[in-house]
């Protein structure tokens, strides 16, 4: 288990370029299974989850050519179904939550698939019901088995047929899986309460470029007319909006002057405004964001004078992946903030580490925390801690970079799952961060 050793309290400066969007990458790479033609995807981040998914597709028989460090060409001529029954597939798929999204394309093109209930972050219950509900509506049948504490799902769909469905939750990965199955289903599929995150917009745009017929892209009501064959295309990923938000928070916490390049500003939704509510200056310069050095940032209050509340919500609401970052940034604001994490019941449990660092936080319940800002008058102090998941890990990293003294963060493999060579990129801004191999 590797660690980061950080000497905090240094102001950073410079430019940083966000990686390609992790969540989009996981979806569009799975979509390559829908055609036997070549599909080229650019701006692919070199992070653990994406690399593992590419390795999984290679093991299934997909030809993968690396054109450059961030560009891949995929060609799915045939699938080795024997691999699904191997321990290697169980281990790889079980540790990668994004692997669930190979199911929709496999059912659409081949009529069968296998799923091992995947792992991922320990942030609470993350249901797969929406995936299964939507695929069942299209005609898929599921057979469940369990051995040695592992759930295996065998799925058959000799002929998918379009259907109307109202999703019980606007699941991003669930919506993606259903869309990828529906684009080759016979007839028309209507998906109401579909997720409409930029990742889904990008996936639908790519599928249309491959020959799919999708109406309502960017909304929560999608209408899909099935086609028999899809062809290849060239697709470029958006910048990762979670990285953009993380770097805004990093600049504020370390009182640094940072320019974040090529952010795809129009696709950021409420992210810049959420940080502005904390008093952080977020300047748009064409498609870049400039964060000036601030000695203080003052939390806004609502018009009636009540305490500022920042809560997550399905898109176009504030993304839950940045709740951890906003919480950390609030610890050095001037004023108090109520952080309400609605979607996952364990995502706030990392606040005990921030409290050990000197933050003033009251954990009201698993979903709500009140943060009393220290206004940079009392710096956090460095401690040893462990990264519980991707987003909390980076939040703790930001806290450590602002803290006095040395911090050590263990289990940084969690951070590597979502952030590409983050230590090297932060070093280029002047951060004192060293990777200690495990």
C-alpha positions, 0 to 999 in steps of 0.5 A, a space after each residue: 500500500 503506497 502513501 503520499 508524504 506531504 509538507 503543507 503550508 506552501 502557496 502554489 502557482 501556475 497552470 494545470 490541465 484537467 485530465 479527460 473525464 473519468 466517468 465519461 471514459 468508462 461509458 464510451 469505452 464500453 460502447 466500443 463493444 457495440 460495433 465491429 468497426 474501429 472506434 478511436 477515443 481521445 483524451 483518455 486519462 491514464 488512471 487505474 479504473 480506466 486502465 483496468 477497464 481497457 485491460 478487461 476489454 482486451 481480455 475479452 478479445 477486443 483489439 486495443 491499439 494505443 495511438 498516444 498516451 491519451 488516445 486509443 483505438 478499439 475494435 471488437 471483432 469477437 468476444 471470448 465468452 469463456 473468459 466470463 467464467 474464469 477467476 480472472 474475470 471475477 477478480 477484475 470485474 469485481 474490483 471495478 464498478 465501471 465493468 457493469 456497463 459492458 452488460 448493455 452493449 453485450 446484450 445488444 450485440 450478442 444477446 448474453 452477458 455475465 456480471 459479478 457484483 462490482 466493488 469500488 468506493 466504500 461510500 454506502 449502498 450503490 444499487 444496481 436495481 436501475 440497470 437490471 430494471 431497465 434491461 428487463 424492460 427491454 426483454 433481458 432475463 436474469 439468473 442469480 447465483 452465489 458462491 464464496 460470498 460472490 454474486 454472479 448474474 447470468 443475463 440472456 436477451 435473445 432479442 431486445 425490444 424497445 419499451 417505455 420505462 420510468 426509471 426509479 432513480 436518475 442513475 448515471 451508469 444505469 442510464 448509460 447501460 440502458 441506452 447502450 442496450 436500447 440503441 440496437 433493440 427492435 422498435 422504440 425505447 422511451 426513457 423518462 427520468 434519465 440521467 442527463 449529466 454531461 457524461 450521458 450527453 457525450 455518450 449519446 453524441 458518440 452513439 449518434 455519430 456511430 449511427 444511433 437514433 436518439 432524441 432528447 439528448 441533454 434532457 431527462 426524456 430520451 427517445 431511442 429508435 433501434 438500429 441493426 448496425 452501428 459503425 466506428 467513429 472518433 470521439 474526444 472526452 470532455 475535461 474532468 469536471 470533478 478535477 476542475 472542482 478539485 483544483 478550484 478547492 485546492 487553490 482556495 485552501 492553499 491561498 494560491 493563484 492557479 489557472 485551470 486550462 481547457 475546462 469546457 466551461 459550458 459543461 460545468 453546471 453549478 460547480 463554479 457557483 457552488 464555490 462562489 457561494 463559499 466566497 471564492 473568486 472564480 474568474 472565467 477567461 474564455 475556456 479557462 478558469 483563473 483562481 486568484 490568491 485570496 487571504 480570506 473567502 467569506 461564505 454567503 448567506 441566504 436572503 433571509 440570513 439563514 446558514 448557507 447550505 450546499 447539497 448534492 442533487 442529480 444533474 443539473 444539480 450540484 454533483 455529489 462527487 464534489 461534496 467532499 471537496 466543498 466540505 474541506 474548503 469550507 473548513 478555512 472559510 469565514 462563516 459556517 456552512 451546512 453540507 448535505 450529502 443526500 445520495 450516499 450515506 457513508 461519504 461524510 465519514 472521513 470528517 473525523 480525520 479533518 477534525 483530528 487536523 483541527 477542523 471545526 465540524 459537527 457531523 449531524 448524521 450520516 448525511 449532514 455536517 456543519 462546518 465552522 470555518 477557521 478563516 485561515 487564522 488557525 491552519 490545519 495540522 499535519 497528521 497520518 491518515 488513510 484514503 477511504 475513497 477517491 473523492 475523500 482521498 483528494 479532499 484529504 490531500 487538499 487539506 494536507 497541502 494547506 496544513 502546517 507540518 507533515 502529513 502522510 496519506 496511506 492507501 493512495 491507490 484509491 486516489 490513483 483510481 480517479 486522478 492521473 499522476 496527481 503528485 507529479 502535476 501538483 509538484 509542477 505547481 510547487 507542492 511538496 508531495 512525495 510518493 512512497 511505494 508500498 
